[in-house]
Amino acid sequence: MFKISVPTNWQDDLVIRVSKGEVDEFYGKLAQDCIGGGRPAYGLPQVSRQAAASHIDQVRKSGRAFNYLMNATCLDNTELTRRGQREIHALLDWLESIGVGSCTVSVPYLLEVVKKRSPHFKVYISTSSRVDSVERARNWEDLGADGIILDSVSANRDFSLLRRLRKGVKCELVLIANVDCLYGCPFRNYHCTAISHASQRGTISQGFFLDYSSLMCGYLRVKYPENFIRGDWIRPEDLGIYEKLGIDRIKLVDRTMPTEFIAGVTEAYLNRRYDGNLLDLFPNSRKKLMYKKVNLFSKMKYLFHPLRINLYRVSKIRELDFDMFYIDNRSLDGFLEHFVEKDCRLTSCRECGYCRDWAERTVKVDCLEREKLIERYEKYLSQVISGGIFRYV
């Protein structure tokens, strides 16, 4: 039976709200530390080490474990300096002292450091490491990985690969379920690296981050609605297919979201059924829910930089919300069966048309409102790419 990892937003009510069932782990990290991670600091709750330790203690008392994220893809080579070494060792010592028993990394060097410094830690390999082949998985396992969170973009619907991975490695295999990244995403590596620096303490950007990659991702969905269907999501109803393949765990996102969202999504996957808009399960489809628990002052600390960017122009991002789209989750029953034997790597989506056909039947949106949203996206992206968003003239 699956185990489920749930994100924490550092709100103590979340631990109470999330049913146990298969949920045996919470995961998260401080908004900023010496390593960084997979979300920009401005979108995360700002908690002190003392508050984090108290929350983790509550998680452990509830019978669940805690996984601390150290999943930046780039540390600006600071890990190979005396200062960087001291900071990493101090972070690991603190994590041990508050009862954390596992962590997630993207950098091979960090995997070895953790295993040397804190040998009892279970170490998972982040999806940002893009493990999408048997040999790459074996290499990570040989380095000491206890589990691998597979590259959701390339692995979630590649059942031939998943079967071979299960036979090829002994470590735990994990899939992220409620994500909707672009299939064949060209922004992935850049996005992961940019976010890493946006969550590291002491960088030149000071946590400031304009998320070009997410903007482009949203635009390509709005302009080509089949991208909603071509994403890498796994519906609650389809978990059984992955369970039969030997996948050990699913991971849910997102730690930027309020308790009601995280608890609701977790309940849907525990029940293995959701009646409603598929997009309700994704954190980046409902901007009105995001960052609700983030203190306004803390956000401004990272984003209020009038000498770096035109604050009026950047504020227009609030108009780029594709909440108008609706996909009846149950209308997708049977959709996944096509991929059980189909190898998408060997063909072009433009030639296949399978997801496009499903999108035409299932994606509902007001066409006029969609055209207006496309125009707003194009205007905003033009400002970002031309550099106009950084100027006042």
HELIX and SHEET records of a PDB file:
HELIX    1   1 ASP A   12  ARG A   17  1                                   6    
HELIX    2   2 ALA A   41  GLY A   43  5                                   3    
HELIX    3   3 ARG A   49  LYS A   61  1                                  13    
HELIX    4   4 THR A   78  LEU A   80  5                                   3    
HELIX    5   5 ARG A   82  SER A   97  1                                  16    
HELIX    6   6 PRO A  108  ARG A  117  1                                  10    
HELIX    7   7 THR A  127  SER A  129  5                                   3    
HELIX    8   8 VAL A  134  LEU A  143  1                                  10    
HELIX    9   9 SER A  152  ALA A  155  1                                   4    
HELIX   10  10 PHE A  159  GLY A  168  1                                  10    
HELIX   11  11 ARG A  188  HIS A  197  1                                  10    
HELIX   12  12 TYR A  212  LYS A  223  1                                  12    
HELIX   13  13 GLU A  226  ARG A  230  1                                   5    
HELIX   14  14 PRO A  236  ASP A  238  5                                   3    
HELIX   15  15 LEU A  239  LEU A  245  1                                   7    
HELIX   16  16 THR A  259  ASN A  271  1                                  13    
HELIX   17  17 LEU A  278  LEU A  281  5                                   4    
HELIX   18  18 PRO A  283  SER A  285  5                                   3    
HELIX   19  19 LEU A  296  LEU A  303  1                                   8    
HELIX   20  20 LEU A  311  SER A  315  1                                   5    
HELIX   21  21 LYS A  316  GLU A  319  5                                   4    
HELIX   22  22 ASN A  329  LEU A  332  5                                   4    
HELIX   23  23 PHE A  335  PHE A  339  5                                   5    
HELIX   24  24 CYS A  344  LEU A  346  5                                   3    
HELIX   25  25 CYS A  349  CYS A  352  1                                   4    
HELIX   26  26 TYR A  354  THR A  362  1                                   9    
HELIX   27  27 CYS A  367  SER A  386  1                                  20    
HELIX   28  28 GLY A  388  PHE A  390  5                                   3    
SHEET    1   A 9 LYS A   3  PRO A   7  0                                        
SHEET    2   A 9 VAL A  23  GLY A  28  1                                        
SHEET    3   A 9 ALA A  65  MET A  70  1                                        
SHEET    4   A 9 SER A 102  VAL A 105  1                                        
SHEET    5   A 9 LYS A 122  ILE A 125  1                                        
SHEET    6   A 9 GLY A 147  ILE A 149  1                                        
SHEET    7   A 9 GLU A 172  ILE A 176  1                                        
SHEET    8   A 9 ARG A 249  LYS A 251  1                                        
SHEET    9   A 9 LYS A   3  PRO A   7  1                                        
SHEET    1   B 2 TYR A 326  ILE A 327  0                                        
SHEET    2   B 2 VAL A 363  LYS A 364 -1                                        
END                                                                             
